[in-house]
């Protein structure tokens, strides 16, 4: 029963975190659009370098968030792991 309660609490939190990841990925896409020339002319190389650096930083953050969610979900979906984690 406790793992069901933990899952019910985690789902809204995970949903919010997934929305934040989506926001980060959209920001990466927007940063890279001028570099890729999507919908407009390409930007100068100096501006492209800055856009790529910004996109990389956001992408690294989004990847870390996804890893965290995966580890959390793995712990919640495996009853033995969840029980073990609660004992510590």
Backbone bond lengths (Angstrom), bond angles and torsions (degrees), N, CA, C in turn:
res aa  C-N    CA-C-N  psi(-1)  N-CA   C-N-CA  omega(-1)  CA-C   N-CA-C  phi
1 X - - - 1.452 - - 1.526 110.92 -
2 X 1.321 116.10 -37.73 1.462 119.51 -179.29 1.515 110.94 -64.16
3 X 1.353 117.54 -37.39 1.458 118.61 -179.60 1.525 110.87 -68.33
4 X 1.340 118.14 -31.86 1.468 120.89 176.49 1.524 109.48 -65.87
5 X 1.312 117.10 -42.35 1.467 121.21 178.06 1.520 109.96 -63.14
6 X 1.330 116.87 -44.07 1.466 120.64 177.87 1.520 110.87 -60.28
7 X 1.320 116.68 -40.87 1.457 121.13 179.69 1.524 110.53 -65.38
8 X 1.336 117.60 -42.29 1.461 120.82 -179.84 1.518 110.77 -63.66
9 X 1.314 118.13 -36.03 1.462 121.77 178.32 1.523 109.99 -73.03
10 X 1.326 116.71 -37.96 1.461 120.97 -175.63 1.520 113.09 -72.95
11 X 1.322 118.20 -31.51 1.471 120.40 -176.02 1.524 111.85 -60.56
12 X 1.347 120.73 -51.37 1.465 118.46 178.06 1.530 112.16 -62.16
13 X 1.330 116.75 -37.85 1.457 119.83 178.73 1.526 110.23 -64.32
14 X 1.326 116.53 -41.89 1.454 120.50 178.95 1.522 110.37 -66.08
15 X 1.307 117.45 -39.75 1.459 121.32 177.93 1.526 110.98 -59.64
16 X 1.311 116.41 -43.65 1.467 120.76 178.36 1.518 110.22 -64.28
17 X 1.318 116.63 -41.40 1.465 120.25 179.43 1.526 111.08 -66.15
18 X 1.339 117.07 -37.92 1.464 119.83 177.74 1.525 111.22 -65.76
19 X 1.328 117.15 -37.49 1.465 120.19 175.61 1.520 110.58 -62.03
20 X 1.322 117.46 -39.78 1.463 121.40 178.37 1.526 110.80 -64.95
21 X 1.334 116.69 -38.60 1.465 120.31 177.44 1.519 110.23 -65.32
22 X 1.320 116.78 -42.60 1.464 120.14 177.43 1.525 110.37 -59.41
23 X 1.323 116.94 -42.58 1.469 120.52 177.29 1.527 110.88 -59.02
24 X 1.337 116.42 -42.06 1.469 119.95 179.22 1.518 110.98 -64.31
25 X 1.336 116.86 -42.74 1.463 119.62 -179.48 1.522 111.87 -66.66
26 X 1.325 117.41 -35.70 1.466 120.46 175.36 1.527 109.71 -65.28
27 X 1.334 117.10 -38.57 1.467 120.54 177.41 1.529 110.54 -63.14
28 X 1.323 117.00 -40.25 1.472 120.95 176.83 1.527 109.46 -61.66
29 X 1.314 115.89 -46.01 1.457 120.28 179.86 1.523 110.65 -59.62
30 X 1.324 116.22 -44.30 1.461 120.07 -179.41 1.530 111.25 -66.14
31 X 1.332 117.21 -37.93 1.461 120.44 177.22 1.521 111.66 -63.62
32 X 1.330 116.29 -36.31 1.465 120.16 -174.77 1.520 114.22 -88.90
33 X 1.330 118.77 -16.23 1.466 120.44 -179.37 1.530 112.98 -54.42
34 X 1.345 118.64 -47.35 1.467 117.51 179.53 1.533 112.71 -65.17
35 X 1.307 116.89 -31.48 1.467 121.09 179.90 1.524 109.66 -69.69
36 X 1.316 116.00 -39.81 1.460 121.05 -178.30 1.527 112.59 -80.44
37 X 1.333 116.70 -15.21 1.449 120.37 -179.50 1.513 113.10 79.47
38 X 1.313 117.71 22.95 1.457 121.98 -179.94 1.527 108.88 -76.31
39 X 1.312 116.80 118.45 1.455 121.27 175.21 1.518 115.29 75.94
40 X 1.309 118.66 -1.69 1.465 121.31 -179.30 1.525 108.48 -162.45
41 X 1.324 114.48 178.32 1.458 118.62 176.47 1.517 110.03 -74.02
42 X 1.300 115.45 155.72 1.461 120.36 179.13 1.519 110.72 -70.16
43 X 1.331 114.41 152.50 1.461 120.67 -179.91 1.523 109.72 -87.04
44 X 1.340 117.30 162.22 1.473 119.78 176.51 1.534 110.96 -61.01
45 X 1.329 115.64 158.97 1.460 121.94 -175.82 1.530 112.46 -57.03
46 X 1.330 118.29 -40.89 1.466 121.13 -178.90 1.527 110.23 -62.76
47 X 1.311 116.97 -45.12 1.468 120.74 178.49 1.525 110.14 -66.28
48 X 1.327 116.86 -36.21 1.461 120.74 179.11 1.524 110.34 -63.16
49 X 1.309 116.64 -40.71 1.468 120.81 179.84 1.529 110.58 -61.56
50 X 1.323 116.61 -43.37 1.465 120.83 178.41 1.529 111.41 -65.03
51 X 1.323 116.43 -41.51 1.466 121.02 179.55 1.525 110.80 -64.44
52 X 1.322 116.08 -40.79 1.465 120.26 179.52 1.528 110.35 -66.97
53 X 1.325 117.38 -41.69 1.468 120.73 178.74 1.525 110.50 -61.74
54 X 1.306 116.99 -43.54 1.466 120.81 178.70 1.521 110.75 -64.25
55 X 1.314 116.69 -44.63 1.464 121.28 179.90 1.526 110.67 -62.82
56 X 1.324 117.82 -39.29 1.468 121.25 179.45 1.523 111.42 -63.71
57 X 1.321 116.53 -42.99 1.465 120.32 179.84 1.528 110.62 -61.64
58 X 1.326 116.44 -44.50 1.465 120.48 179.44 1.523 110.40 -66.70
59 X 1.313 117.11 -40.50 1.463 121.26 -179.40 1.526 111.03 -64.15
60 X 1.329 117.94 -42.08 1.468 120.78 177.26 1.531 110.67 -60.13
61 X 1.311 116.67 -40.51 1.460 121.56 178.68 1.535 110.77 -64.66
62 X 1.319 116.76 -43.36 1.469 120.97 179.79 1.526 110.82 -64.51
63 X 1.314 117.37 -39.91 1.466 121.26 178.62 1.524 110.28 -63.63
64 X 1.326 116.92 -42.78 1.471 120.67 177.53 1.529 110.33 -61.50
65 X 1.323 117.01 -40.26 1.462 120.74 178.11 1.527 111.41 -63.10
66 X 1.331 117.14 -42.85 1.462 121.24 179.51 1.531 110.03 -63.31
67 X 1.327 117.07 -43.50 1.470 120.21 177.84 1.524 110.76 -58.81
68 X 1.307 116.33 -44.06 1.465 121.11 -179.55 1.524 110.98 -61.27
69 X 1.317 116.73 -44.42 1.470 120.97 179.88 1.527 110.34 -64.76
70 X 1.315 117.31 -42.01 1.464 120.63 179.54 1.524 110.33 -61.10
71 X 1.325 117.42 -44.90 1.464 120.27 178.72 1.527 110.89 -63.53
72 X 1.322 116.70 -39.25 1.466 120.44 178.95 1.524 110.31 -65.18
73 X 1.325 117.24 -46.62 1.463 121.25 -178.72 1.524 110.17 -65.54
74 X 1.321 118.15 -40.68 1.461 120.66 177.66 1.521 110.53 -58.34
75 X 1.312 116.99 -41.06 1.460 121.04 179.41 1.513 112.28 -67.44
76 X 1.322 116.77 -34.40 1.460 120.35 -178.48 1.522 112.60 -79.17
77 X 1.332 117.01 -30.09 1.457 118.97 -175.79 1.522 112.54 -86.22
78 X 1.324 118.11 -15.57 1.452 120.93 178.21 1.526 108.48 -103.38
79 X 1.351 117.98 101.85 1.462 120.78 -175.62 1.521 113.69 -55.28
80 X 1.326 118.51 -35.95 1.463 120.79 -179.71 1.525 110.48 -65.36
81 X 1.328 116.62 -42.86 1.464 120.25 178.98 1.523 110.85 -67.27
82 X 1.328 117.02 -40.04 1.457 120.47 -179.53 1.524 110.60 -64.29
83 X 1.332 116.70 -42.44 1.463 120.27 178.90 1.518 110.89 -66.06
84 X 1.327 116.08 -40.21 1.459 120.71 178.87 1.526 111.12 -63.77
85 X 1.316 117.42 -41.26 1.460 122.02 -179.91 1.525 111.06 -65.70
86 X 1.335 116.96 -35.05 1.467 120.25 -179.83 1.519 111.44 -72.19
87 X 1.335 117.68 -27.58 1.456 121.57 -179.84 1.525 111.89 -72.80
88 X 1.338 118.29 -20.60 1.475 121.55 -176.79 1.477 112.15 -92.91
